[in-house]
């Protein structure tokens, strides 16, 4: 059966059109076989200050403190202070009751000294006039010195029955009350100098040799939330605590702050600082099996492998001494299997 010419022509045209719209042979297979580009995160190199620090905790502690006692024994007759009282140097804090005999001894010794002094002056006049030999003057002087020594001893004994403040300070503990009977050298009162308060801390053995007098510190106190105080190490103990394996150090604040013994402090010791350091995130630097440190620099969709030299490492950042220039962008994630010249795709949200 013969097909009309017009119908045959239309079918031929439709067949050619359908053939032209079809895929080129092998094109789909090439697209399906192509590997996706590695997905990476990138970040621009930064320039700024970088410090190597050590975070520790400490306690406010007075350096100047005293535990006062008395060589004498007897009942507490008058305890004149309480915890928190501010006292002055020489102020009487506690009196022990058996001081009457000591006071009488002082009076008797003083009277004896007065008599010996008068006798010495009289003997001097007699010797000068030739009425008595010079040897009597030596005897009178010896008796005078002996009387003066007895008075000094009597005064010291009388002092044993009263406890006085050795310097200006604050009473921290009162260990007795009126009527208590105390033995010689029993602790009676504790006090401290509020101007001698420092922050005492324990430095781990691994960093013990890095701490020295003058090491800068940043101090935060729970008693002053939201505030930070600058200070410096004022003292480093010469030995390690053999039980805790730590070295004790003391930090003094640059500006006076009202501290209370026992206050908790958080410290950041600053060992080394670079003011204009070229830094990258720590994840951007890889250590090769041969010991080289490398980073991948991103530019125009590709990465370039660079051997770098690093410096300080702190706060998740690494200082780059050589190998990368300011303004360049480095790969911070997805760099484990990259090679030099690899085309990559930057993940969404990763800044360049």
C-alpha positions as CSV (number, residue, x, y, z in Angstrom):
1,X,0.0,0.0,0.0
2,X,1.4,3.4,-1.0
3,X,1.6,6.2,1.5
4,X,0.7,9.7,0.4
5,X,3.7,11.9,-0.3
6,X,2.7,14.6,2.2
7,X,2.4,12.1,5.1
8,X,5.7,10.5,4.3
9,X,7.5,13.9,4.2
10,X,6.1,14.8,7.6
11,X,7.1,11.6,9.2
12,X,10.7,12.0,7.8
13,X,10.9,15.5,9.2
14,X,9.7,14.4,12.7
15,X,12.2,11.5,12.7
16,X,15.1,13.8,11.9
17,X,14.0,16.3,14.6
18,X,13.8,13.5,17.2
19,X,17.2,12.3,16.3
20,X,18.7,15.8,16.6
21,X,17.2,16.3,20.1
22,X,18.7,13.1,21.4
23,X,22.0,13.0,23.5
24,X,25.3,12.7,21.9
25,X,26.6,9.2,22.3
26,X,28.6,8.7,25.4
27,X,27.8,12.2,26.8
28,X,25.6,11.0,29.7
29,X,28.2,8.4,30.6
30,X,30.9,11.1,30.9
31,X,28.8,13.2,33.2
32,X,27.8,10.3,35.4
33,X,31.4,9.1,35.7
34,X,32.9,12.5,36.7
35,X,34.0,12.8,40.4
36,X,32.5,15.6,42.5
37,X,34.9,18.3,43.6
38,X,36.3,18.1,47.1
39,X,34.2,20.2,49.5
40,X,36.4,22.5,51.7
41,X,36.1,25.3,54.2
42,X,38.4,28.3,53.9
43,X,39.4,31.3,56.0
44,X,41.5,34.4,55.3
45,X,44.8,34.7,57.1
46,X,44.6,37.1,60.1
47,X,47.1,39.5,61.5
48,X,46.9,40.5,65.2
49,X,48.2,39.9,68.7
50,X,48.8,36.3,69.9
51,X,49.9,35.2,73.3
52,X,50.8,31.8,74.8
53,X,49.0,31.6,78.1
54,X,48.3,29.2,81.0
55,X,45.0,29.1,82.7
56,X,45.1,28.5,86.5
57,X,43.2,29.1,89.7
58,X,44.4,30.7,92.9
59,X,43.4,32.1,96.3
60,X,43.8,35.5,98.0
61,X,46.3,35.0,100.8
62,X,48.0,37.4,103.2
63,X,51.8,37.3,103.1
64,X,52.1,39.0,106.4
65,X,50.3,37.3,109.2
66,X,50.9,36.5,112.9
67,X,49.8,33.9,115.4
68,X,50.2,35.7,118.8
69,X,50.9,33.8,122.0
70,X,52.2,34.6,125.5
71,X,55.1,33.1,127.4
72,X,53.2,33.4,130.6
73,X,50.4,31.2,131.9
74,X,47.2,32.0,133.7
75,X,43.5,33.0,133.2
76,X,42.5,35.3,130.4
77,X,41.5,38.5,132.2
78,X,40.6,40.8,129.4
79,X,40.2,39.9,125.7
80,X,39.7,43.2,124.0
81,X,39.3,42.3,120.4
82,X,37.0,40.2,118.1
83,X,37.3,38.9,114.6
84,X,37.4,41.6,112.0
85,X,38.7,44.3,114.3
86,X,41.3,46.6,112.9
87,X,44.2,47.2,115.3
88,X,47.2,49.4,115.5
89,X,50.8,48.6,116.3
90,X,51.4,48.3,120.1
91,X,47.6,48.0,120.9
92,X,46.9,45.6,123.7
93,X,44.8,42.7,122.5
94,X,44.7,40.2,125.4
95,X,45.6,40.5,129.1
96,X,46.5,37.4,131.3
97,X,45.3,37.6,134.9
98,X,48.6,36.7,136.8
99,X,50.2,40.1,136.0
100,X,50.0,41.6,139.5
101,X,53.2,40.0,140.8
102,X,55.0,40.9,137.6
103,X,53.9,44.5,138.0
104,X,55.1,44.6,141.7
105,X,58.4,43.2,140.6
106,X,58.8,46.0,138.0
107,X,58.0,48.6,140.7
108,X,60.5,47.1,143.1
109,X,63.2,46.9,140.5
110,X,62.6,50.5,139.4
111,X,63.0,51.6,143.0
112,X,66.2,49.6,143.4
113,X,67.6,51.1,140.3
114,X,66.9,54.6,141.6
115,X,68.7,53.9,144.8
116,X,71.8,52.4,143.0
117,X,71.9,55.4,140.7
118,X,71.9,57.8,143.7
119,X,74.6,55.7,145.3
120,X,76.7,55.8,142.1
121,X,76.5,59.6,141.9
122,X,77.4,60.0,145.6
123,X,80.4,57.7,145.1
124,X,81.6,59.7,142.1
125,X,81.7,62.9,144.2
126,X,83.6,61.2,147.1
127,X,86.1,59.7,144.7
128,X,86.7,63.1,143.0
129,X,87.3,64.7,146.4
130,X,89.7,61.9,147.4
131,X,87.5,60.8,150.4
132,X,87.2,57.2,149.1
133,X,89.4,55.1,146.8
134,X,88.6,54.8,143.1
135,X,87.8,51.1,143.5
136,X,84.5,51.9,145.2
137,X,83.4,53.8,142.1
138,X,83.8,50.6,140.1
139,X,81.8,48.6,142.7
140,X,79.0,51.2,142.7
141,X,78.8,51.2,138.9
142,X,78.6,47.4,138.9
143,X,75.7,47.5,141.3
144,X,73.9,50.1,139.2
145,X,74.2,48.0,136.0
146,X,72.9,44.9,137.9
147,X,69.9,46.9,139.1
148,X,69.2,48.1,135.6
149,X,69.4,44.5,134.2
150,X,66.9,43.4,136.9
151,X,64.5,46.1,135.9
152,X,64.7,45.2,132.2
153,X,64.0,41.5,133.1
154,X,61.1,42.5,135.3
155,X,59.5,44.6,132.5
156,X,59.9,41.7,130.0
157,X,58.2,39.3,132.5
158,X,55.4,41.8,132.9
159,X,55.0,42.0,129.2
160,X,54.5,38.2,129.1
161,X,51.1,38.7,130.5
162,X,49.8,41.1,127.8
163,X,49.7,40.5,124.1
164,X,50.1,43.5,121.8
165,X,49.8,43.9,118.0
166,X,53.2,43.8,116.3
167,X,51.9,46.0,113.4
168,X,48.8,47.5,112.0
169,X,46.4,44.9,110.8
170,X,43.1,43.0,111.0
171,X,42.2,40.4,113.6
172,X,41.3,37.1,111.8
173,X,40.8,34.7,114.7
174,X,40.4,35.0,118.5
175,X,41.2,31.6,120.0
176,X,40.4,32.4,123.7
177,X,37.7,34.1,125.8
178,X,37.7,35.7,129.2
179,X,38.2,33.2,132.0
180,X,40.1,30.6,129.8
181,X,43.3,29.3,131.5
182,X,46.1,29.3,129.0
183,X,49.5,27.6,129.1
184,X,52.7,29.3,128.0
185,X,53.1,29.8,124.2
186,X,49.5,28.8,123.6
187,X,48.0,30.7,120.5
188,X,45.7,33.4,121.5
189,X,45.0,35.7,118.5
190,X,45.7,35.6,114.8
191,X,45.9,38.7,112.6
192,X,47.1,39.7,109.1
193,X,48.1,42.8,107.2
194,X,45.4,43.6,104.6
195,X,48.0,45.4,102.4
196,X,50.0,42.2,102.0
197,X,47.3,40.2,100.3
198,X,48.4,38.4,97.1
199,X,46.9,35.7,94.8
200,X,48.7,32.4,95.5
201,X,48.6,29.7,92.9
202,X,50.1,26.3,92.0
203,X,51.9,26.0,88.7
204,X,52.1,22.5,87.2
205,X,55.5,21.0,86.9
206,X,55.4,21.0,83.1
207,X,55.4,24.9,83.2
208,X,57.3,25.3,86.5
209,X,60.4,26.6,84.8
210,X,58.6,29.1,82.6
211,X,57.2,31.1,85.5
212,X,59.4,33.8,86.9
213,X,59.2,37.1,88.8
214,X,57.6,39.7,86.6
215,X,55.5,37.2,84.4
216,X,52.3,39.1,83.4
217,X,49.0,37.8,84.6
218,X,45.3,38.5,84.0
219,X,43.2,38.0,87.1
220,X,39.4,37.6,87.4
221,X,37.8,37.4,90.8
222,X,34.4,35.9,91.5
223,X,33.8,38.7,94.0
224,X,34.1,41.2,91.1
225,X,32.1,39.6,88.2
226,X,32.7,41.0,84.8
227,X,36.0,42.7,85.8
228,X,39.5,41.8,84.9
229,X,42.6,42.9,86.8
230,X,46.2,43.1,85.5
231,X,49.0,41.8,87.7
232,X,52.5,40.3,87.8
233,X,54.2,37.3,89.5
234,X,55.8,38.8,92.5
235,X,57.4,35.6,94.0
236,X,58.2,32.1,92.8
237,X,58.9,29.4,95.4
238,X,62.3,27.7,94.9
239,X,61.1,24.1,95.1
240,X,58.2,21.9,94.0
241,X,55.5,20.4,96.1
242,X,56.6,16.7,96.0
243,X,53.1,15.5,96.7
244,X,51.2,17.6,94.1
245,X,54.1,18.1,91.7
246,X,53.4,21.9,91.5
247,X,55.4,25.0,92.2
248,X,53.8,27.8,94.2
249,X,53.8,31.4,92.9
250,X,52.3,34.6,94.0
251,X,50.7,37.3,91.9
252,X,50.4,40.9,93.0
253,X,47.8,43.1,91.3
254,X,49.0,46.3,89.6
255,X,46.1,48.4,91.0
256,X,45.1,48.0,94.7
257,X,41.9,45.9,95.0
258,X,39.9,45.2,98.2
259,X,40.7,41.6,98.7
260,X,39.6,39.2,101.4
261,X,41.6,36.2,102.5
262,X,40.2,33.1,100.8
263,X,38.8,34.8,97.7
264,X,38.8,32.6,94.6
265,X,40.7,33.8,91.5
266,X,41.0,32.7,87.9
267,X,44.3,33.6,86.4
268,X,45.8,33.6,82.9
269,X,49.6,33.7,83.0
270,X,51.0,35.2,79.8
271,X,54.3,33.6,78.9
272,X,54.9,35.0,75.4
273,X,53.2,37.7,73.2
274,X,53.5,38.6,69.5
275,X,51.7,41.9,68.8
276,X,51.6,41.5,65.0
277,X,51.4,37.8,64.4
278,X,50.2,36.2,61.1
279,X,47.8,33.5,62.3
280,X,45.7,30.7,60.8
281,X,43.3,28.3,62.6
282,X,45.1,25.2,64.0
283,X,43.2,22.9,61.6
284,X,44.8,24.6,58.6
285,X,48.2,23.2,59.4
286,X,49.0,19.6,58.7
287,X,52.0,17.7,59.9
288,X,53.5,15.3,57.2
289,X,55.1,12.0,57.9
290,X,58.5,13.5,57.3
291,X,57.9,16.2,59.9
292,X,57.1,19.1,57.4
293,X,54.2,21.3,58.2
294,X,52.0,22.3,55.3
295,X,48.9,24.3,54.5
296,X,46.8,24.7,51.4
297,X,46.3,28.1,50.0
298,X,43.0,28.6,48.1
299,X,42.8,30.8,45.0
300,X,40.5,30.8,41.9
301,X,38.9,27.4,42.7
302,X,42.2,25.6,43.2
303,X,44.5,24.9,46.2
304,X,48.3,25.3,46.4
305,X,50.3,23.2,48.9
306,X,52.7,25.4,50.9
307,X,55.4,24.3,53.4
308,X,55.1,26.6,56.4
309,X,57.1,27.4,59.5
310,X,55.0,28.0,62.6
311,X,55.6,29.9,65.9
312,X,53.3,30.4,68.8
313,X,50.2,28.2,69.3
314,X,47.4,29.6,71.5
315,X,43.6,29.7,71.6
316,X,43.2,27.4,68.5
317,X,45.4,29.7,66.4
318,X,48.9,29.0,65.0
319,X,51.4,31.7,64.1
320,X,52.8,31.5,60.6
321,X,56.4,32.7,60.3
322,X,56.9,31.8,56.7
323,X,55.2,30.1,53.8
324,X,52.0,32.1,53.7
325,X,51.5,35.8,53.0
326,X,49.0,38.3,54.5
327,X,45.7,38.4,52.6
328,X,45.9,34.9,51.4
329,X,43.1,32.3,52.1
330,X,43.8,28.9,53.6
331,X,41.8,25.7,53.7
332,X,40.6,25.0,57.3
333,X,38.5,21.8,56.7
334,X,38.5,19.1,54.1
335,X,42.3,19.4,53.6
336,X,43.3,15.9,54.7
337,X,43.4,14.3,51.2
338,X,44.1,17.4,49.0
339,X,47.0,17.6,46.6
340,X,48.8,20.5,45.1
341,X,46.7,22.0,42.3
342,X,43.4,20.2,43.2
343,X,40.2,21.9,42.1
344,X,37.9,22.3,45.1
345,X,34.4,23.6,46.0
346,X,34.0,25.9,49.0
347,X,31.1,24.9,51.1
348,X,28.3,27.4,51.6
349,X,28.8,29.7,54.6
350,X,32.6,29.3,54.6
351,X,34.1,32.7,54.3
352,X,37.0,33.4,52.0
